[in-house]
Structures are given as structure tokens and as C-alpha cells.
Amino acid sequence: MTTVVIARLTFREAGRRKILLAALLLGIVYLIIYGLGFYYVNQDVNRSEFGPGILELNQIRNFLFMAGLYVVNFLTVMMAVLTSVDTLSGEISSGTIHTLVSKPVRRWEIVFGKWIGFAGMLTLYLLLMAGGTIGLVYFISGYVAPNVLRGLGLLWMNAVLLLGVSLAGGAMLSTLANGVLVFGLFGIAFVGGWIEQIGSFIQNQTAINVGIISSLLIPSEALWKRAAFEMQSPIVSALGFSPFTSASMPSTLMVIYGLVYAILALLLAIFLFNRRDL
Amino acid sequence: MTDFPTIITQELKKEFGDKVAVADLTLEVEKGEVFGFLGPNGAGKTTAVKMLLGLIYPTSGKGEVLGAPLGDHRARDRVGFLPEHFRFHDWLTAIEFLHLHGNLYHMPGEQLNKRVPELLEMVGLEGHAQKKLGTYSKGMLQRIGLAQALLNDPVLVFLDEPTSGLDPVGRRLVRDIIRDLSDRGTTVFLNSHLLSEVEITCDRVAFIRHGEVLLTSSLQSLVEGELTVEVRARGLDQDIVAGLKHWSQNVRADGEHLTLTLTGEADIPEINHYLVENGIEVFAIRPKQLSLEDLFIQVVGTEGGL
């Protein structure tokens, strides 16, 4: 019950602070620009004098689709971190937490309630952005990438994973330090992912290992790469390299690791908030 | 229900790193009393209250609030708390704020629909119910905070510096509410460094400094204690002064001025009678009661919490 109250409060705060509005408006702007871009590129290649075959057409469409989802993944991760980075540390430093925690509630209910609220918001955001991208591509060209549902599931996991990390950091650090921590981790995963990508392309095992270690530190880039691998067109898989998709597929074990990581991050947030003085 | 003290603590201690915030908190607060927790700024009052509410975990020692061990969330069902500085979610309106906290007290909707307007009226904010707390003045935040602390009709209320930085109207409101709570048998734990406030409202006081309770006493016995009397009279001689030893062991004479310590007011007319009968011209007899402020300085010292 308390969890529901706090989740609703989290939603209401995002609404009152115009976070929902800004996300919605910019999301719509993104979709308009993406839709226009996709429409004209699609029109152009359709009437190209080279007369591309259906395989090549779908290859281009998939490339554009993955470029869109790459941005969606990035924006969703940003939303996950930016909306939640201040939620515990901010309430602790301003003192608003005192009237909440002195009620007949357990502390985990507050953390879990916030998690539910933010995860709900991220789900809606992801549905708007990724759903909009998928829908636009389908309505304009009739193309649907393979395994989109599985891909979306992985993007969602990625978002709640970073949400958990950001809550755990906020239960222990100041808002700024927490922001530095989460974006630092995200940066490590990002650069590690690229090193692994290139390493696998030139078949350098050391580079691949560096990538794997960074994925173990925080598997956010690995989850994106798995999602991209699921949704990329078969030809790209055969070619082995593309900026938005994945050459080396992170294993299913890595996906399970990502899931466990996301759950542990939430549990760590609860544990840290539980034992700290307020 | 068994009869247990509302609050009981034994050697509660809290350290933050090497800093000792509360060194030894041992106290007992009885059901229905208004308990003043007095001390200079930084004496550990807020830390003490936070330990009692489960916001801060003690380093050592133990305690019970309403019969439950410290930190037990179930006991907080019947507890109200007004934190210092009145920092609340300022993007909520007053009504939303009270409903939120009512929900956290697990109060059903119908009960809140009745209780919230009552409280808004009690604290005089019924005209500002739809405004966001971000637009409230400090005095209004104090009022809405008080309403929040009383939502669940608590049996124990903690008020942490409820009037600091407020105008006289705000202080008056707090005083009236404390008196009202006291009349209804609610236990009030009042943290304050404002002596006049404590003097007016409290049944018992504890003095705290450097995180240690120095003295706990009922206000009545403090006020009824010894008093000093100053006398200005002409014609005093050694025999007369010696005769005053009958009422006081502590007599000082300095020209026309006499200072003596008495055990109670009842001796004053007798002393007057004695002096006049002996042909002394009495100009003034001024009893000087030991005020709470004198006592505070006596117990806590003048260096404050530094």
C-alpha cells in the first residue's frame, strides 16, 4: 500500500516538475524528425535508378531503424538516470524525507515505491519512443525488424538497470557524486562496448576481454548490443560490422547477468537506504 | 493495555565519526505529560528526537517508544512529528500534502475527507488549501506541518523547534495547540531552545548539553524552589541582621541593601513585620524568583553548546 502511495507520488512529482511534459514534447519532436527523415530516404531509395532489390531495401530500412533505436536507447537511459539521480539524495538533503520515514512505513517501501514509479514512467517513455519508431517505419515502408519485442524487452531491462544503480548511488552519495558515478559507469560500458566491437572485428582477443570486463562492471552496453543483434537484418549479421548494430553478440549468460544486476542494484539501494541515518 | 512509560531510553549514544552527537540519553517520559527538551543549539536535541523516531540509528544503548523498541515502524502509527525547518514537498498543495501523509498513516479516504478540513481550520489555513506549499511563508509551513503531525490523532507528538524563527502569532498557535493536546491527554515531546515557550507549556524539563542530559525536573519544583529577596532599608545594624538568621542562613548586608535567600514566599511578610517592629524604615522588599533562564544558565553554563 505504501509502495503504491510513493509510486503515485513519484509520478505526480515528475508531472508537477514538468519532466513528463518535457519528455513528451521532445519525444514527439524526435518522432516527427525521425519520421520525416525516414520518409524521404525511403522515397529516394525506392525510386533509385539502380532499382535495388527487396533485400537491399530492407537492409537500408533496418539500418535507419537501428539508428532510431540507438537514439531511443540513449534517451531512455538518460531519462532513467536524470529523473532518479536526485530522488533519494535530494529528499535526504532537503529534509523532506523526515516526514515520510517517520510515518508507520518501512524504508524499503519508500525505495521500492520510487522504483515502481520511475520504472512505470520509463516503460511509458520507451513505449512512446520505441513504439513510435517501430510504428513510423511500418507505416511508411511496411518494414518490421526481426524480434522487436525481444529487443524492446532488453532496452527496458537496460533502463531499469541504470535506474537501480542510480537509486543505489542516491541512497549513499550526494546528487552530484551520484551523477558522476552513474554516468562514469555508463561511459565505461560505452567505451568498453566499442573496444569489444572493434576487437571482435579485427579478432583481437585482448580487446574483446577488455570489453567483457567493462560489461561485467555494468552490462548496459552489452544489453543494447544484444538488443541490436536480435533486431538487425540477417545481411548485417553476415557482414559483421555496422555502427549501430553488433558484431559480437553478447551471450544469453550476459543477459541473465544483466537481469540479476538490475535486481541486485535495487536490493542494494534498499539495503543502503535502510541502514543510513537520515 | 499495560502501563508503560511513553518513552524510556537507557544510555542512548550516537556518534558520527569521531563526533559525539549524543553522549548519554537516559530519560523517561510519562503518558500525558508535556516534556520540554532544553538545550543550546547543537546540544544534540534533534539527533535525540531522530533516534526516538527511528530516523537515526543509535551507536549504543536502547529505548522504547509506546512500548515498542526504537525503530519499530508499527509504533509510529500513533506518533506525530513536526521536523525542524518545516521542509516539505513544495510542489504539493496543502490538501494533497495532508492526504499524502494521511495515506502513509494508512488512513482510509473517507476518514481523511473529514479530518483534513478540520485540521486546516484548526491551523487557520482553510483559505489556502488549494495553494502549493512552494508559495507558503515560513509561518504557513509551520502550520501545515503541525496539521500533518496531528493527522492520525496521535498519542505522542514530537515537535522539533516548532517556533524557531516565527512571529508571535505563530508561537501563540503552537502554545495553544500544545495546551489543547495536553488537555486531551496526548504526550508532547518539545525540543526547544526558547525558554519562555517551555516555561509556559511544559510539565517537566530536561536540560541537555554536549549530548548529555544534565538535569531532569518538574517545572513546578523548579519554580517553587529557593528564592532570593532583596531588601532596601535604613537603620540596619548588626543585631537586626543577626536576627534575620531566624529565616535565612544566607544573609548579606551592604549599607542599606540586604540580600537573603529564603525557602519560600511565606517568610516575606514575617520579615517585613520584624524589620518594622524594630524601627527600621523599609523602602522595598523585592523577591527574585529563579527563572528558567537563570536555571538554564546555571545548569548549562554560559558558553552554550560551543
Contacts between the chains, C-beta under 8 A, distances in Angstrom:
chain1	res1	chain2	res2	distance
A	1	B	103	8.0
A	1	B	106	6.7
A	2	B	104	6.4
A	2	B	106	8.0
A	5	B	100	7.0
A	5	B	103	4.6
A	5	B	104	6.2
A	9	B	89	7.7
A	9	B	100	6.3
A	12	B	92	7.8
A	12	B	96	7.9
A	13	B	89	7.3
A	13	B	91	6.4
A	16	B	91	4.1
A	16	B	92	7.8
A	17	B	91	6.4
A	94	B	87	5.3
A	95	B	83	6.3
A	95	B	85	6.0
A	95	B	87	3.8
A	96	B	87	5.4
A	96	B	88	5.9
A	96	B	89	5.5
A	98	B	50	7.9
A	98	B	55	6.2
A	98	B	81	7.4
A	98	B	83	4.2
A	98	B	87	7.6
A	99	B	81	7.0
A	99	B	83	6.3
A	99	B	88	6.4
A	99	B	101	6.5
A	99	B	145	7.7
A	99	B	148	6.4
A	100	B	104	6.7
A	101	B	54	7.4
A	101	B	55	5.8
A	102	B	53	4.7
A	102	B	54	7.3
A	102	B	55	6.3
A	102	B	76	6.3
A	102	B	79	7.3
A	102	B	81	4.4
A	102	B	83	7.5
A	103	B	76	6.1
A	103	B	101	6.7
A	103	B	104	3.9
A	103	B	105	6.1
A	104	B	73	5.2
A	104	B	74	6.2
A	104	B	75	7.8
A	104	B	76	4.3
A	104	B	77	4.2
A	104	B	104	7.4
A	104	B	105	6.4
A	104	B	106	6.8
A	105	B	73	6.1
A	105	B	76	7.9
A	105	B	104	5.7
A	106	B	73	5.3
A	275	B	57	7.3
A	277	B	16	7.7
A	277	B	50	7.6
A	277	B	55	7.1
A	277	B	56	4.3
A	277	B	57	6.2
A	278	B	50	7.2
A	278	B	55	4.5
A	278	B	56	6.8
